[in-house]
Amino acid sequence: MSRLAGLFAELAQKNRKALIPFVTAGDPNPDFTVPLMHAMVGAGADIIELGVPFSDPMADGPVIQRASERALAHHQSLRTTLAIATEFRKTNGHTPVVIMGYLNPVEIMGYEKFADAVQAAGVDGVLTVDLPPEEAAECAELLKARDVDPIFLLAPNSTPERVKIMDAIGSGYIYYVSLKGVTGAGHLNSAEVETKLTEIRANTKLPLAVGFGVKDAETAKIIGNLGDGVVVGSALIKEIEANLQNPAQAKQAIIGLLTSMRHAMDN
């Protein structure tokens, strides 16, 4: 059983939902990320999504785009992102880490070398935004053989047939995009999310994590009542961007935001 499967099984027994923060590896500098990951776990994070900086994103809004630009200025890459995961894993052997990025760096490395590298780094899941499940069988098989979960994005207009494909190819959890658009955009419609999650559950037993519209404790509580996990990214990276000259202050702001989300979700 993968760390992700074990975690969601444990949370289900406790009637608790996963808090899943996303940060971009190397933003605002490479030395900041590992201490921040540990701090987020201390603030109540159950899973960490670690973004691989990429120059041409298609799902990321302007906040995460700028985070990638700052990280790329420090020569952050897929390999150095895996090095960050490796460093984190030296002192944390239980919190699942999911790397989230785009296909081009994976294609350059090659699927088998990539699968070996993520396994060696202690990574538990891989979410490749622009690799659809219909074309992911080879990569997914290599990852699963190494107890690494291939994770896919599901959009509000995805069909039941597509959910069934993700259920067959993917594992760990499904990331449901709560709104049409890029990260950090739009307004969360909880009624629409609830309706869609009910439809999705008819075609998969995988846990459902919801993101793209979570901004604060209130929205985290709403989503926590609907899905199995709550993903927050842009709201955290805004704190980094607001405190570029004072990373310690950014970390404290992120700790405060996650603590408030954890408290709201648990109550």
C-alpha positions in Angstrom: 0.0 0.0 0.0 1.3 3.4 -0.9 1.7 6.2 1.6 -1.2 8.0 0.0 -3.6 5.1 0.2 -2.6 4.4 3.8 -3.1 8.1 4.7 -6.6 8.3 3.2 -7.6 5.1 4.8 -6.4 6.4 8.2 -8.2 9.7 7.7 -11.4 8.0 6.7 -11.4 6.0 9.9 -11.0 9.3 11.9 -13.6 11.1 9.8 -11.0 13.6 8.9 -10.1 15.3 5.6 -6.7 15.8 4.1 -5.2 19.3 4.0 -3.0 19.5 0.9 -0.9 22.7 0.5 0.9 23.3 -2.8 4.1 25.3 -3.1 6.5 25.8 -5.9 9.9 24.2 -5.3 12.7 26.9 -5.1 10.4 29.9 -4.5 11.6 32.4 -3.5 14.9 30.6 -3.2 16.0 26.9 -3.1 16.9 27.0 0.6 13.4 28.1 1.6 11.4 25.1 0.5 12.4 22.2 2.8 12.0 24.2 6.0 8.7 25.4 4.7 7.6 21.9 4.0 8.4 20.9 7.6 6.6 24.0 8.9 3.5 23.1 6.8 3.4 19.6 8.3 3.6 21.2 11.8 0.6 23.4 10.9 -1.6 20.5 10.0 -0.7 19.5 6.4 -1.4 15.9 5.6 0.1 15.8 2.0 2.4 18.3 0.3 2.1 19.0 -3.4 5.5 20.3 -4.6 5.3 22.2 -7.9 8.1 21.7 -10.5 8.8 25.1 -12.0 8.0 25.3 -15.7 8.4 28.1 -18.2 5.2 27.5 -20.1 2.4 26.5 -17.8 -1.2 26.0 -18.9 -3.1 25.4 -15.7 -1.4 27.8 -13.4 -2.7 31.3 -12.8 -0.5 34.4 -12.6 0.4 33.9 -8.9 1.9 30.5 -9.5 3.4 31.6 -12.9 5.4 34.2 -11.1 6.5 31.7 -8.5 7.9 29.5 -11.3 9.7 32.5 -12.7 11.3 33.2 -9.4 12.4 29.6 -9.0 13.6 29.3 -12.5 15.8 32.4 -11.9 17.6 30.1 -9.3 18.0 27.4 -12.0 15.3 25.2 -10.3 14.5 22.1 -12.4 12.9 18.7 -12.1 16.1 17.2 -10.8 16.6 19.9 -8.1 12.9 19.5 -7.2 13.5 15.8 -6.6 16.6 16.8 -4.5 14.3 18.9 -2.3 12.0 16.0 -1.8 15.0 13.8 -0.9 16.2 16.3 1.7 12.7 16.5 3.2 12.4 12.8 3.4 15.6 12.5 5.5 13.7 13.7 8.5 10.1 13.0 7.6 9.3 9.5 6.6 5.5 9.6 6.9 4.1 12.7 5.1 3.2 11.9 1.5 4.8 14.2 -1.2 3.3 14.6 -4.6 5.2 16.4 -7.3 3.1 18.4 -9.7 4.3 19.7 -13.0 4.3 19.4 -16.8 5.2 16.6 -19.2 8.2 18.2 -21.1 10.8 17.6 -18.4 9.6 14.1 -17.9 9.8 13.3 -21.6 13.3 14.7 -21.7 14.4 12.5 -18.7 12.5 9.4 -20.0 9.7 7.6 -18.3 11.7 4.8 -16.7 14.5 7.1 -15.5 11.8 9.5 -14.1 10.0 6.7 -12.3 13.3 5.5 -10.8 14.2 9.1 -9.8 10.9 9.8 -8.0 11.0 6.5 -6.2 14.6 7.2 -5.0 13.5 10.7 -3.8 10.8 9.3 -1.7 8.0 10.9 -3.7 4.6 9.2 -3.3 2.6 10.6 -6.2 3.0 12.4 -9.6 0.5 14.7 -11.1 1.5 15.7 -14.7 -1.0 18.4 -15.7 -0.7 17.9 -19.5 -0.5 14.1 -19.6 -4.1 12.9 -20.0 -5.0 9.5 -18.6 -5.8 8.3 -22.1 -2.1 8.6 -23.0 -0.6 7.8 -19.6 -0.7 4.0 -19.5 3.1 3.5 -20.0 4.2 6.1 -17.4 1.5 5.1 -14.9 2.5 1.4 -15.1 6.1 2.3 -14.4 5.2 4.5 -11.4 2.8 2.0 -9.9 5.5 -0.7 -10.1 7.5 1.5 -7.8 4.6 2.2 -5.4 4.2 5.8 -6.8 0.7 6.9 -7.5 -0.1 8.5 -10.9 -2.7 11.3 -10.1 -4.9 13.1 -12.7 -6.9 16.3 -12.9 -10.6 16.1 -13.4 -12.5 19.1 -14.7 -16.1 20.2 -14.0 -17.1 19.2 -17.6 -15.4 15.8 -17.5 -17.6 12.9 -18.5 -18.4 9.7 -16.5 -16.5 7.8 -19.1 -13.4 9.8 -18.4 -13.8 9.3 -14.7 -13.8 5.5 -15.3 -10.5 5.9 -17.3 -8.9 7.8 -14.4 -10.2 5.2 -11.9 -8.5 2.5 -14.0 -5.2 4.3 -14.7 -4.8 6.5 -11.7 -4.3 5.8 -8.0 -3.7 7.8 -4.8 -6.5 10.3 -5.3 -8.2 12.3 -8.1 -7.6 16.1 -8.1 -10.9 17.7 -8.9 -10.6 21.2 -10.4 -13.5 23.1 -8.7 -13.9 25.7 -11.4 -13.2 26.3 -15.1 -10.0 28.3 -15.5 -6.5 28.5 -14.0 -5.4 28.3 -10.4 -6.5 31.2 -8.2 -9.2 32.4 -10.5 -13.0 32.5 -10.1 -15.4 32.0 -7.3 -16.1 28.7 -5.7 -19.7 27.4 -6.2 -20.1 24.8 -3.4 -23.5 23.5 -4.8 -21.9 22.8 -8.2 -18.9 21.1 -6.5 -21.2 18.9 -4.4 -23.3 17.9 -7.4 -20.2 17.0 -9.4 -18.5 15.1 -6.7 -21.6 13.0 -6.2 -21.5 12.1 -10.0 -17.8 11.3 -9.8 -18.2 9.0 -6.8 -20.6 6.9 -8.8 -17.6 5.9 -11.1 -14.6 5.8 -8.8 -13.6 4.7 -5.3 -10.5 6.9 -5.3 -10.4 9.8 -2.8 -11.3 13.2 -4.2 -9.2 16.2 -3.5 -10.6 19.6 -4.5 -8.6 22.6 -5.5 -8.3 25.8 -7.6 -10.8 27.8 -5.5 -9.6 27.4 -1.9 -8.6 30.8 -0.5 -9.1 30.8 3.2 -10.4 28.9 6.3 -14.1 29.3 5.2 -13.6 27.8 1.8 -11.4 25.1 3.2 -14.2 24.1 5.6 -16.8 24.1 2.8 -14.7 21.9 0.6 -13.7 19.7 3.6 -17.4 18.9 4.1 -17.7 17.8 0.4 -14.4 16.1 -0.7 -11.8 13.9 0.9 -9.0 16.5 0.6 -8.6 20.3 0.3 -5.8 21.6 -1.9 -4.6 25.2 -1.4 -1.9 26.8 -3.5 -2.2 30.4 -4.8 -3.3 31.7 -1.4 0.0 30.4 0.1 2.2 31.6 -2.7 0.6 35.1 -2.4 2.1 35.2 1.1 5.6 34.4 -0.3 5.2 37.1 -3.0 4.1 39.6 -0.4 7.2 39.0 1.7 10.0 38.5 -0.8 12.4 40.5 1.4 11.4 38.6 4.5 11.0 34.9 3.9 10.7 34.2 7.6 7.6 36.4 7.7 6.2 34.6 4.7 6.6 31.2 6.4 4.8 32.5 9.5 2.0 33.8 7.4 1.6 30.4 5.7 1.7 28.6 9.0 -1.1 30.9 10.2 -3.2 30.4 7.2 -2.8 26.6 7.2 -3.5 26.4 11.0 -6.7 28.3 10.5 -7.8 26.0 7.7 -6.9 22.9 9.7 -9.0 24.2 12.6 -12.0 25.1 10.4 -11.8 21.7 8.7 -11.7 19.8 11.9 -14.5 21.7 13.5 
